[in-house]
Amino acid sequence: MLELKLFGTGQVRYIDKSLAGFPNQQGCLLLCYLLLNRGRPHSRERLAALFWDECPSDVARKHLSQALWRLRQALGSIGASANDYLSINKDSVSFVGSGPYWLDIERFETTTARYQDVSGQELTPEQAADLEEAVDLYVGDLLEGVYEDWCLTERECLSLSYLNALGKLMCYHERNGGYERGLACGECILACDNTRETVHQHMMRLYWLLGERGTALAQYKRCAQILRDELGVDPMPETELLYQQIVRNHFEPANQPEPQTIPLPTPSDSDDSVQVLAKHMLQKLSHLQAAIEETATALHHIEHLINTALLDSEQL
């Protein structure tokens, strides 16, 4: 089986051999693009322009042919038949997967999409375990070290899906008494973006529920310090209120509502193009949920800057 890993630094293996030069050689980068955009053919003209945009079209097409030849040779060198995984003709190129393969991002995307409309509080133990397996695949951002535009966009989308999944698991563990596991999810989120104030709030609640009131208060101080250092702002009123409740030891924990995904009409099974569009839009809405959370902190920062500017102008 061809094993393809695109999370982290990336690796391609066939049985016991690794694909040399992955992912940084040009043929390997081309394979990565085909994997990220699997399921459809890509015209040679477009691929040549995408990867060799600085070259004249005839030269770019020549470079593409050479990269495809090297990719076929590289797959053959580890015992994999290129014809089982690549469809190459005079007009287009695509990843076909006729042979057995395992792709980490495919498993990750399939699982996170499966629970797109399931809130963390609604997850069953089996669903949570399935989602945790998917989260464990995320050993690092997509193709770390690759900075092509086509990679950066996909990297951001997968990162947001990862953070959304961790958020669901935080809510699941809080609801089911797995406070320590919920805190571990929170730390993973903060490792990616330590300015997510609502995650700090959630961790304050989880520490309080564990009976660690002092640690909950320390989490607030950690949050406040990060916001001052990174954004130059104070915590939001909601965070301050939660802090005061814990200080008074009069905190009433409650299940926090999760953002609701805007429903889309179900397309006809016969209309494949509408199905693809609907799936794409649902994924975008999922990413929007995480972006809204990030925007709340950013807006708070902007408000602070505006108020400071106004105060300075009045003093002048």
C-alpha positions as CSV (number, residue, x, y, z in Angstrom):
1,M,0.0,0.0,0.0
2,L,1.2,3.5,-0.8
3,E,1.1,5.5,2.4
4,L,1.0,9.3,2.0
5,K,1.4,11.7,4.9
6,L,1.0,15.4,4.2
7,F,0.7,16.7,7.8
8,G,3.9,17.9,9.3
9,T,7.0,17.6,7.1
10,G,5.3,14.9,5.0
11,Q,6.4,11.4,3.9
12,V,5.5,8.9,1.2
13,R,6.2,5.2,1.7
14,Y,5.5,2.1,-0.2
15,I,5.9,-1.0,2.0
16,D,9.3,-0.3,3.6
17,K,10.7,2.3,1.2
18,S,10.4,6.1,1.4
19,L,10.1,8.4,-1.6
20,A,13.4,10.3,-1.8
21,G,13.2,14.1,-2.0
22,F,9.6,14.4,-0.7
23,P,8.1,16.9,-0.6
24,N,10.6,19.5,-1.8
25,Q,11.6,18.2,-5.3
26,Q,9.5,19.6,-8.1
27,G,7.9,16.2,-9.0
28,C,7.0,15.6,-5.4
29,L,5.4,19.1,-5.1
30,L,3.4,18.3,-8.2
31,L,2.2,15.1,-6.5
32,C,1.3,17.1,-3.4
33,Y,-0.8,19.4,-5.5
34,L,-2.6,16.5,-7.2
35,L,-3.3,14.9,-3.8
36,L,-4.7,18.1,-2.4
37,N,-6.9,18.5,-5.5
38,R,-7.6,14.8,-6.1
39,G,-10.7,13.5,-7.8
40,R,-10.5,15.6,-10.9
41,P,-8.2,16.1,-13.9
42,H,-5.9,19.1,-14.2
43,S,-5.0,20.5,-17.6
44,R,-1.3,20.5,-18.5
45,E,-1.5,24.1,-19.5
46,R,-2.8,25.1,-16.0
47,L,-0.2,23.0,-14.2
48,A,2.6,24.4,-16.3
49,A,1.5,27.9,-15.6
50,L,1.0,27.3,-11.9
51,F,4.4,25.8,-11.3
52,W,6.5,27.6,-13.8
53,D,4.7,30.9,-14.2
54,E,8.0,32.8,-14.9
55,C,8.7,30.7,-18.0
56,P,7.2,30.9,-21.5
57,S,4.4,28.5,-22.0
58,D,6.4,26.1,-24.2
59,V,9.2,26.0,-21.7
60,A,6.8,25.5,-18.8
61,R,5.2,22.6,-20.5
62,K,8.6,21.0,-21.0
63,H,9.4,21.4,-17.3
64,L,6.1,19.8,-16.5
65,S,6.8,16.8,-18.7
66,Q,10.2,16.4,-17.1
67,A,8.7,16.7,-13.6
68,L,6.1,14.0,-14.4
69,W,8.8,11.7,-15.8
70,R,10.9,12.1,-12.6
71,L,7.8,11.5,-10.5
72,R,7.0,8.3,-12.3
73,Q,10.6,7.1,-11.9
74,A,10.7,8.0,-8.2
75,L,7.5,6.0,-7.6
76,G,8.9,3.1,-9.5
77,S,12.1,3.2,-7.5
78,I,10.2,2.4,-4.3
79,G,8.2,-0.4,-6.0
80,A,4.9,1.5,-6.7
81,S,3.4,1.4,-10.1
82,A,2.9,5.0,-11.3
83,N,0.0,3.9,-13.5
84,D,-1.9,2.8,-10.3
85,Y,-1.8,6.3,-8.9
86,L,-1.4,8.8,-11.8
87,S,-3.4,9.4,-14.9
88,I,-1.3,11.2,-17.4
89,N,-2.3,12.0,-21.0
90,K,-1.5,14.7,-23.5
91,D,-4.1,17.1,-22.1
92,S,-4.4,16.4,-18.4
93,V,-2.9,14.9,-15.2
94,S,-4.7,13.6,-12.1
95,F,-4.2,11.4,-9.1
96,V,-6.5,8.4,-9.5
97,G,-5.7,6.0,-6.7
98,S,-6.5,2.8,-8.6
99,G,-4.0,1.0,-6.4
100,P,-4.3,0.7,-2.6
101,Y,-3.3,3.9,-0.7
102,W,-3.8,5.7,2.6
103,L,-3.8,9.5,2.7
104,D,-3.8,11.2,6.1
105,I,-5.5,14.4,5.0
106,E,-8.3,12.3,3.3
107,R,-9.0,10.4,6.5
108,F,-8.9,13.7,8.5
109,E,-11.2,15.6,6.1
110,T,-13.7,12.7,5.8
111,T,-14.0,12.4,9.6
112,T,-14.3,16.1,10.4
113,A,-16.9,16.5,7.6
114,R,-18.9,13.6,9.0
115,Y,-19.4,15.5,12.3
116,Q,-19.8,18.9,10.6
117,D,-23.4,19.4,11.9
118,V,-22.8,17.6,15.3
119,S,-22.0,19.9,18.2
120,G,-19.5,18.8,20.9
121,Q,-22.3,18.4,23.4
122,E,-24.2,16.0,21.0
123,L,-21.2,13.8,20.2
124,T,-21.6,10.1,21.3
125,P,-18.6,8.4,22.8
126,E,-18.0,6.5,19.6
127,Q,-18.1,9.7,17.5
128,A,-15.8,11.5,19.9
129,A,-13.3,8.6,19.7
130,D,-13.5,8.8,15.9
131,L,-12.9,12.5,15.9
132,E,-10.0,12.1,18.3
133,E,-8.4,9.6,16.0
134,A,-8.6,12.2,13.2
135,V,-7.2,14.9,15.4
136,D,-4.2,12.7,16.2
137,L,-3.4,12.6,12.5
138,Y,-2.7,16.3,12.7
139,V,1.0,16.0,13.7
140,G,1.8,19.4,12.3
141,D,0.5,21.9,9.7
142,L,0.1,20.8,6.1
143,L,3.5,20.3,4.4
144,E,5.6,22.4,6.8
145,G,8.3,24.2,4.9
146,V,6.4,24.5,1.7
147,Y,5.2,28.0,1.0
148,E,3.5,27.8,-2.4
149,D,0.3,29.8,-2.6
150,W,-1.7,26.6,-3.4
151,C,-0.4,25.0,-0.3
152,L,-0.9,28.0,2.0
153,T,-4.6,28.2,1.3
154,E,-5.1,24.5,2.0
155,R,-2.9,24.7,5.1
156,E,-5.2,27.4,6.6
157,C,-8.3,25.5,5.9
158,L,-7.0,22.3,7.4
159,S,-5.7,24.2,10.5
160,L,-9.1,25.7,11.1
161,S,-10.8,22.3,10.7
162,Y,-8.3,21.0,13.3
163,L,-9.1,23.8,15.8
164,N,-12.8,23.3,15.2
165,A,-12.5,19.6,16.0
166,L,-10.6,20.3,19.2
167,G,-13.2,22.8,20.2
168,K,-15.9,20.2,19.8
169,L,-13.9,17.7,21.9
170,M,-13.4,20.3,24.6
171,C,-17.2,20.7,24.9
172,Y,-17.7,16.9,24.7
173,H,-15.3,16.2,27.5
174,E,-16.7,19.0,29.7
175,R,-20.2,17.6,29.3
176,N,-19.0,14.1,30.1
177,G,-16.7,14.9,33.0
178,G,-13.4,14.4,31.1
179,Y,-12.1,17.7,32.4
180,E,-8.4,16.9,32.1
181,R,-8.8,15.7,28.5
182,G,-10.8,18.8,27.7
183,L,-7.9,20.9,29.1
184,A,-5.5,19.0,26.9
185,C,-7.6,19.9,23.9
186,G,-7.5,23.5,25.0
187,E,-3.7,23.5,25.3
188,C,-3.5,22.2,21.7
189,I,-5.6,25.0,20.5
190,L,-3.6,27.6,22.4
191,A,-0.4,26.1,21.0
192,C,-1.7,27.2,17.6
193,D,-3.2,30.5,18.6
194,N,-2.7,31.6,22.2
195,T,-4.9,34.7,21.8
196,R,-8.2,32.7,21.5
197,E,-9.8,34.3,24.5
198,T,-12.9,32.0,24.5
199,V,-10.6,29.0,24.9
200,H,-9.0,30.6,27.9
201,Q,-12.5,31.1,29.3
202,H,-13.3,27.5,28.7
203,M,-10.1,26.3,30.4
204,M,-10.9,28.5,33.4
205,R,-14.3,26.7,33.7
206,L,-12.7,23.3,33.3
207,Y,-10.1,24.0,36.0
208,W,-12.9,25.2,38.3
209,L,-14.8,22.0,37.7
210,L,-11.7,20.0,38.6
211,G,-11.6,21.8,41.9
212,E,-8.5,23.6,40.9
213,R,-9.7,27.1,41.7
214,G,-6.2,28.6,42.0
215,T,-5.2,27.2,38.6
216,A,-8.4,28.6,37.1
217,L,-7.4,32.1,38.4
218,A,-3.9,31.5,37.1
219,Q,-5.4,30.8,33.7
220,Y,-7.0,34.2,33.7
221,K,-3.7,35.9,34.5
222,R,-2.1,33.9,31.7
223,C,-4.8,35.0,29.3
224,A,-4.6,38.7,30.4
225,Q,-0.8,38.7,30.0
226,I,-0.9,37.1,26.5
227,L,-3.5,39.6,25.4
228,R,-1.5,42.6,26.7
229,D,1.8,41.2,25.2
230,E,0.4,40.1,21.8
231,L,-2.4,42.6,21.2
232,G,-2.1,45.3,23.7
233,V,-5.6,44.9,25.0
234,D,-7.3,43.9,28.3
235,P,-9.6,40.8,28.5
236,M,-13.1,41.1,27.3
237,P,-15.9,41.8,29.9
238,E,-17.1,38.2,29.7
239,T,-13.7,37.0,30.8
240,E,-13.5,39.5,33.6
241,L,-17.0,38.5,34.8
242,L,-16.0,34.8,34.8
243,Y,-12.8,35.7,36.7
244,Q,-14.8,37.6,39.4
245,Q,-17.2,34.7,39.8
246,I,-14.3,32.3,40.4
247,V,-12.7,34.8,42.8
248,R,-15.9,34.9,44.8
249,N,-16.1,31.1,44.5
250,H,-19.7,31.6,43.3
251,F,-19.4,30.2,39.8
252,E,-22.3,28.4,38.3
253,P,-21.0,26.3,35.4
254,A,-23.4,25.9,32.5
255,N,-23.2,24.2,29.1
256,Q,-22.1,26.8,26.7
257,P,-24.0,27.0,23.4
258,E,-22.0,26.3,20.3
259,P,-22.2,28.2,17.0
260,Q,-24.9,26.9,14.7
261,T,-24.0,26.1,11.1
262,I,-26.3,27.8,8.7
263,P,-28.3,25.1,6.9
264,L,-28.1,24.8,3.1
265,P,-30.8,23.3,1.0
266,T,-30.2,19.6,0.1
267,P,-29.2,19.4,-3.6
268,S,-30.6,16.8,-6.0
269,D,-28.6,13.6,-6.2
270,S,-28.5,14.1,-10.0
271,D,-26.9,17.5,-9.9
272,D,-23.2,16.7,-9.2
273,S,-22.1,20.3,-9.6
274,V,-24.5,21.5,-7.0
275,Q,-23.4,18.8,-4.6
276,V,-19.8,19.8,-5.0
277,L,-20.7,23.5,-4.4
278,A,-22.8,22.7,-1.4
279,K,-20.0,20.6,0.2
280,H,-17.5,23.4,-0.5
281,M,-19.8,26.0,1.1
282,L,-20.4,23.9,4.2
283,Q,-16.7,23.6,4.7
284,K,-16.3,27.4,4.3
285,L,-19.0,27.9,6.9
286,S,-17.2,25.7,9.3
287,H,-14.0,27.7,8.9
288,L,-16.1,30.9,9.4
289,Q,-17.1,29.7,12.8
290,A,-13.5,29.7,13.9
291,A,-12.8,33.0,12.2
292,I,-15.6,34.7,14.0
293,E,-14.0,33.7,17.3
294,E,-10.6,35.1,16.2
295,T,-12.3,38.3,14.9
296,A,-13.8,39.1,18.3
297,T,-10.4,39.5,19.9
298,A,-9.1,41.5,16.9
299,L,-12.1,43.9,17.1
300,H,-11.5,44.4,20.8
301,H,-7.9,45.3,19.9
302,I,-9.0,47.8,17.2
303,E,-11.5,49.4,19.6
304,H,-8.7,49.8,22.1
305,L,-6.4,51.5,19.5
306,I,-9.2,53.8,18.4
307,N,-9.9,54.9,21.9
308,T,-6.2,55.5,22.6
309,A,-5.9,57.6,19.4
310,L,-8.9,59.6,20.3
311,L,-7.5,60.2,23.8
312,D,-4.2,61.3,22.4
313,S,-5.9,63.7,19.9
314,E,-7.9,65.3,22.7
315,Q,-4.7,65.9,24.7
316,L,-3.1,67.6,21.8
